[in-house]
Amino acid sequence: MYETSHLRKNLKIQIDGQPYIVIEAQFVKPGKGGAFTRTKMRNMLTGNVLDRTFRSGEKIEPADLKEEKLQFLYADDMFHFMNTQTYDQLEMNEDQVGDARQFLLENIEVDVLFFNDRPIGITLPTFIEVEITECEPGVKGDTATGATKPATIVTGARVNVPLFVNEGEWIKVDTRTGEYIERVKR
């Protein structure tokens, strides 16, 4: 069990059978009355944000979360993952995968987060290397402003790239922001 003094950003707790992640935690000691901790938390299943105040000394249950490294196999109407140690396969729907689906490459290893042995989300590697499948040619001489152009990568996601990057080239992309990092030699 956690105490209110343990509450801080990114702590995962359980309230009323639901997993929450603490977004903000502020300890308050008023001149009159007992101290308390004011928090803002996000429900990890629904995404709803909750403001909650805990009195000092109150006990908080840790969330029953675990992470497993799984390999992404393929997607049809569901997303299919496999544990490379046990070869157990897992299916997740579009809601469980979330925005990560735009950077899922076949055979990429991802961290799958489980709550009560049920998958609730995935975490991609921070950077991936992908090929550009569609991109307009850059206009010569228009590079002084650091201009960018849209490019479509293998997964179907759109990424803004510098004008000197062309179709068929490989780039490194930050999966957290969807931004171009650098060109990669293959």
VENNOR-V560831 format. One record per residue. N is the residue number from 0. PSI is psi in degrees with one decimal (999 if undefined). D_LAST is the distance of its C-alpha to the last C-alpha in whole Angstrom. Layout:
n->N psi->PSI d_last->D_LAST
n->N psi->PSI d_last->D_LAST
This chain:
n->0 psi->139.5 d_last->50
n->1 psi->154.3 d_last->49
n->2 psi->168.2 d_last->51
n->3 psi->-25.8 d_last->51
n->4 psi->-17.5 d_last->50
n->5 psi->-14.2 d_last->47
n->6 psi->122.4 d_last->46
n->7 psi->169.5 d_last->43
n->8 psi->139.4 d_last->40
n->9 psi->7.0 d_last->37
n->10 psi->135.7 d_last->40
n->11 psi->120.6 d_last->40
n->12 psi->169.4 d_last->44
n->13 psi->128.3 d_last->46
n->14 psi->126.9 d_last->49
n->15 psi->39.3 d_last->51
n->16 psi->9.5 d_last->48
n->17 psi->140.4 d_last->45
n->18 psi->136.3 d_last->42
n->19 psi->150.6 d_last->42
n->20 psi->132.6 d_last->40
n->21 psi->125.2 d_last->41
n->22 psi->-43.5 d_last->40
n->23 psi->146.5 d_last->43
n->24 psi->127.7 d_last->46
n->25 psi->122.1 d_last->49
n->26 psi->131.1 d_last->52
n->27 psi->128.5 d_last->55
n->28 psi->93.7 d_last->58
n->29 psi->162.2 d_last->61
n->30 psi->-32.7 d_last->64
n->31 psi->138.5 d_last->66
n->32 psi->179.9 d_last->65
n->33 psi->157.0 d_last->62
n->34 psi->156.0 d_last->59
n->35 psi->167.7 d_last->56
n->36 psi->122.9 d_last->52
n->37 psi->127.4 d_last->51
n->38 psi->158.2 d_last->47
n->39 psi->125.4 d_last->45
n->40 psi->151.5 d_last->43
n->41 psi->130.5 d_last->41
n->42 psi->126.1 d_last->41
n->43 psi->-13.1 d_last->38
n->44 psi->-44.0 d_last->39
n->45 psi->-21.9 d_last->41
n->46 psi->-1.9 d_last->39
n->47 psi->146.1 d_last->43
n->48 psi->137.0 d_last->43
n->49 psi->131.9 d_last->47
n->50 psi->129.7 d_last->49
n->51 psi->142.5 d_last->51
n->52 psi->132.3 d_last->53
n->53 psi->132.5 d_last->54
n->54 psi->149.7 d_last->57
n->55 psi->137.8 d_last->57
n->56 psi->-8.9 d_last->57
n->57 psi->145.5 d_last->56
n->58 psi->140.5 d_last->54
n->59 psi->134.2 d_last->50
n->60 psi->131.4 d_last->49
n->61 psi->148.5 d_last->45
n->62 psi->142.1 d_last->43
n->63 psi->75.2 d_last->42
n->64 psi->145.3 d_last->38
n->65 psi->153.9 d_last->36
n->66 psi->138.8 d_last->32
n->67 psi->141.9 d_last->30
n->68 psi->118.2 d_last->26
n->69 psi->157.4 d_last->26
n->70 psi->131.7 d_last->23
n->71 psi->128.5 d_last->22
n->72 psi->-62.3 d_last->23
n->73 psi->170.9 d_last->24
n->74 psi->135.1 d_last->26
n->75 psi->-113.1 d_last->29
n->76 psi->-12.5 d_last->32
n->77 psi->164.6 d_last->31
n->78 psi->128.7 d_last->28
n->79 psi->128.9 d_last->28
n->80 psi->157.3 d_last->27
n->81 psi->138.4 d_last->27
n->82 psi->121.1 d_last->28
n->83 psi->-12.5 d_last->26
n->84 psi->-47.8 d_last->29
n->85 psi->-12.0 d_last->32
n->86 psi->16.9 d_last->30
n->87 psi->140.0 d_last->32
n->88 psi->151.2 d_last->31
n->89 psi->137.5 d_last->32
n->90 psi->139.9 d_last->32
n->91 psi->146.8 d_last->32
n->92 psi->177.1 d_last->33
n->93 psi->-36.4 d_last->31
n->94 psi->-39.1 d_last->34
n->95 psi->-35.5 d_last->33
n->96 psi->-37.6 d_last->29
n->97 psi->-146.7 d_last->30
n->98 psi->-13.9 d_last->27
n->99 psi->-19.4 d_last->24
n->100 psi->-25.4 d_last->24
n->101 psi->-9.2 d_last->22
n->102 psi->16.0 d_last->19
n->103 psi->116.1 d_last->20
n->104 psi->147.3 d_last->17
n->105 psi->138.8 d_last->18
n->106 psi->7.9 d_last->18
n->107 psi->142.6 d_last->18
n->108 psi->130.1 d_last->20
n->109 psi->158.9 d_last->23
n->110 psi->121.6 d_last->26
n->111 psi->128.3 d_last->29
n->112 psi->128.1 d_last->32
n->113 psi->137.9 d_last->36
n->114 psi->120.4 d_last->39
n->115 psi->46.2 d_last->42
n->116 psi->21.6 d_last->39
n->117 psi->127.8 d_last->38
n->118 psi->133.8 d_last->35
n->119 psi->-10.4 d_last->35
n->120 psi->167.8 d_last->31
n->121 psi->154.7 d_last->28
n->122 psi->121.9 d_last->26
n->123 psi->162.0 d_last->22
n->124 psi->152.0 d_last->19
n->125 psi->-40.2 d_last->20
n->126 psi->143.7 d_last->16
n->127 psi->152.7 d_last->13
n->128 psi->123.3 d_last->10
n->129 psi->159.6 d_last->10
n->130 psi->142.9 d_last->10
n->131 psi->123.8 d_last->12
n->132 psi->-24.7 d_last->15
n->133 psi->128.4 d_last->18
n->134 psi->137.3 d_last->18
n->135 psi->149.5 d_last->21
n->136 psi->146.0 d_last->20
n->137 psi->154.3 d_last->21
n->138 psi->124.7 d_last->25
n->139 psi->136.0 d_last->25
n->140 psi->0.7 d_last->27
n->141 psi->35.5 d_last->27
n->142 psi->-3.8 d_last->24
n->143 psi->-25.4 d_last->27
n->144 psi->-2.8 d_last->28
n->145 psi->35.3 d_last->25
n->146 psi->156.0 d_last->25
n->147 psi->166.7 d_last->22
n->148 psi->154.1 d_last->22
n->149 psi->143.0 d_last->21
n->150 psi->146.3 d_last->18
n->151 psi->130.6 d_last->18
n->152 psi->174.6 d_last->15
n->153 psi->-36.5 d_last->15
n->154 psi->-9.6 d_last->18
n->155 psi->-7.4 d_last->20
n->156 psi->153.0 d_last->20
n->157 psi->132.7 d_last->21
n->158 psi->136.4 d_last->19
n->159 psi->126.5 d_last->20
n->160 psi->158.7 d_last->18
n->161 psi->160.5 d_last->18
n->162 psi->-24.9 d_last->19
n->163 psi->-9.4 d_last->17
n->164 psi->135.3 d_last->14
n->165 psi->166.8 d_last->14
n->166 psi->139.8 d_last->14
n->167 psi->-13.0 d_last->11
n->168 psi->160.7 d_last->8
n->169 psi->140.3 d_last->7
n->170 psi->160.4 d_last->10
n->171 psi->131.8 d_last->11
n->172 psi->138.0 d_last->15
n->173 psi->116.8 d_last->18
n->174 psi->-17.6 d_last->20
n->175 psi->-36.8 d_last->23
n->176 psi->-17.6 d_last->23
n->177 psi->22.4 d_last->21
n->178 psi->148.2 d_last->20
n->179 psi->136.0 d_last->17
n->180 psi->-56.6 d_last->16
n->181 psi->166.8 d_last->13
n->182 psi->145.6 d_last->10
n->183 psi->135.5 d_last->6
n->184 psi->133.0 d_last->4
n->185 psi->999 d_last->0
